[in-house]
Amino acid sequence: MECKGEIIVKANANVAIIASLVSEPSRAAILTALLDGRFHPASELAYMAGIKPQTASFHLAKLSEADVVRVEKHGRHRYYGIRNQEVAHVMETMLSIAPPPVISSLKQSVEDKAVRYARTCYDHLAGFAGVQVTEGLLARGLLIKGEKEFAVTANGEQFLADVGIDLGRTRAKRRSFSHCCLDWSERRHHLAGALGHALLDKWLELRWIQRLTGTRAVTVTAAGKQGFKDLFGMDLEREPGSDS
């Protein structure tokens, strides 16, 4: 359409397709479960979302068709994972502005506490522990926080090399290197991107962090609490929100 010699470009209305997908509670629950960065069969996602397997398969087909999740086939089995860090970032941002879930049982309370303490946000560490580690890197002058990205200092490059992070290989990945990700539970930023992923892999390799089955919550082990204390002087023994 032209108006006074100018071409009016229509806005991309396809955003409504994505919005409608996420607005359905069961699909939102599935996508939230997939923020653990792993692949799951439909039956497992159904259990995590509290729906029937047939219902989960229907929703997963919709999400796959919209290219929000991807599917890996192994024999007769199909496993579903979140498409990429961009989808994960959008979901994490939406969680940061969503009202908190209603806690109606002891089990829910325990699970909520675990997720808030330490969890994976797609492929990097989030929650209280993730924010504390990020702020430890900042306090030691290893990172500098920009508006949208963290920058690695000269001391940071040496530190990362010392702990076994190949910065050249990490920077070469075809994705964001070190962006600021708003943590929905802490309302502060944690380190994401390829560097956040590399550090999470290192903490897992050192067994400072261990994944838990059926949740994106992770455990910071005793060795991890001591290791983070030695590296950054942080106390991960205290409860989130505690000033003591």
N, C-alpha and C positions, 0 to 999 in steps of 0.2 A: 504494500500500500504506500502511495506517495502522497505527501502533503507539502505544498509550497516548495516543491523541488527537493524535498528531503525524503529519504527512505526511512520509514518507521520499522524498526526491527522488533518483532514480537518476542516477548519474554519466553523462556523455555518452560512451558507448562508441564513438562515431564516430571518436574520436582513433585507434583501432586501425586504421581504414581508411588514414589518413595515414601512420601508422607503418609499415604493411605496404608502402605505395608506396615509401617512402624506403629500406626495408630491402633492396630488390632492387638489387644493385650497378649494373646498367645504368641504371636509373631515377635512382639517386643520381648517377651520372656525368653524365646528361643535365641534371639540375637544377643540378649544380655548374657545368657549362658555361654554363647560362643566367644565372648570376650576373653575367655581363658586361652585363646589362640590355638586350641587343639581341634582335631576332627572327631566328630561323634556320630554314631548311628542314630537313625530316627527314633528308635525305641528309647535310647538314653536321653535324648533331648525331650521326648515326650514326658518322661519321668521328671526331668528337671523343671519343665514348664507346667506340670500338673495336668496334662491332657492325654487323650487316648493316642496310641501310636498312629492310627489311621488319620487322625486330625493333624498330628505333627507332620506326617508325610504330605498332606494337602498343603499346609503352610510352607513347608520346605520347598515344594515344587514352585510355589508362587515366588519365594525369595530367590530361588535359583534362576527362574525365568527373568527376574529383574536384575540379575547379575549382582545381587547383594551377598549371596553365599555361593561357594563353589563345591563341587562334588568330586570325590575320588572313589573310583570303583576298584574293589579288591575281590575278585571272584564274583560271587553272587551278592556280595555286601556293598552297600553304599555308605560313605562317611561324609559328613557335612562340616564345613569350616567357614568362617567369615571371610569375605572376599579379599580384603586388604586393610592396611592401617587407616586409610581414609574412612572406610565404613566404621571401623572401630572408634576412630576419633569423633565421628558424628554421634555415635551411640553414647560415648563417654560424656560428651558435651550435653546431650539431652538429659542424661542421668543427673548432671550437675544442677539442672534447673527444675527437675521433676520433684514433686513432693515425696518425702520419705515413705517407704512402705509401712503399712500398719502391722505392728508386731503383736501377734495374738497367741503365741505359744513359746515355751522355753526353747524348743528346737529352733524356731525362727530367730529368737533373740541370740542364741549361740552362733548361728550361721551368719547373722548380720554383723555381729561383733568381729567374727573371723575375717569377713570380707573387708570390713572397714580397717582392720589392723594391717593386713598384707594380702594383696591379690595381684593377679596378672591383668593388665589392661592390654589385651591382644598379645603383645610379645615383649612387654616391659613391666617393670615392677611399679605397683601403684599402692594406694592406701597410705596409712600412717607411715609404714616402713619405707615406701617409695618416696614420699615427700621428705622424710628424714634423711635418707641417703642422698637425695638431690641437694638438700640444704647443707649437708656435710661437704659435698663437693664444692659448693659455692663458698662456704665458710673457710675452706682450706685454700681458696684461690685457684682451684683446679678448673672451675667453670666460671663464666661470666654470663649473667642472665640479660638477654635482650628482650625486645618486645614480643617476639614470637619464637626466637631460637636461643639456645644456649651456645656460647662460644667456648672452645677449649683453649686454655692458656698454655704458655710454654711449659709451666710446671705441670699442668694437666696432661700434656702430651707425654711427659716423662713418667708421670704416675701411671697412665694407661699402659704404656709400654712395659712398666715394671710388673703390672698385674696380668700381663699377657694379652692385651687388646691390640690387634693389628689395625692401627688407625687408617693406614692406606687402603686396606681391604674394606674396612667399614665405610669409609667415605665414598668408595667406588660403587657401593650398592645403589641401585636405581630407585631411591626413595629418599624421604627426608632424613637428614643426618642427625639432628639433635633438637627437635622442636619442643616447645613448652606445651605440655598437655595438662589441662585443668582437671584436677582430681575432684571427682564429685563428692567424695566424703570429707575430704580435708579442706576443700575450697581454696587450695593453693596448687601451684604447678609442680609437676614432677617431670623427670627427663624421659622423653619418648624418642621415636625414630630409631635409626640403625644403631646409634650409640647406646641408647637405652636397651635395645635388644641384646647387643654384645655384652653389656654388663650383666643383664639377667642371666644369660647363658653362663657367664663366668661364676656368678653366685651359685647357680645350680651345680656347676662342675665342682666347685669347692665344697658343695653340700652345706652351704650357709643357708640355702633356701631349699625347701622341698615342696613339690606339688602334692595336692590332696585329690583324692578321687571324688568325682561327682560335683566339684565346685571349682570356681576360679580363685578361691582363697588359697593362699600358700602359707607354709609354716616357716618362720625364721628359727633355725635350730640354735641350740646352745652355742655351737661353734660359730654360727653366724652372728649371734648377738655379741660374742666376744670379739670376732673379727671386725665387725663394724665399729665397735667401741675402740679397738686398737687403731683402726684407720682414721676414723673421724671424731672420736671422742663422744659418740652419741650413745644414749641409753635407750635401747629398744625394749628394756624390761618394763618401763613405765607404761601406763595405759594411755591411749590416745586422748588428748584434751587435758591431761594432767600437767600441772605446772610444777609438780614436785620432782 
